[in-house]
Amino acid sequence: MTQIPMIDWFTVVVVLALFGFVGGVLTFAWVMMKVIHD
């Protein structure tokens, strides 16, 4: 059983945070487009 370095966990957290941020921005932009077109 190999020990997982902390940097790997840090990278995973950063990637997940980036994906969440991008998803939130895309969702916000989609909602704004729907509001503007309506």
Residue pairs with C-beta under 8 A, 6 or more apart in sequence:
none
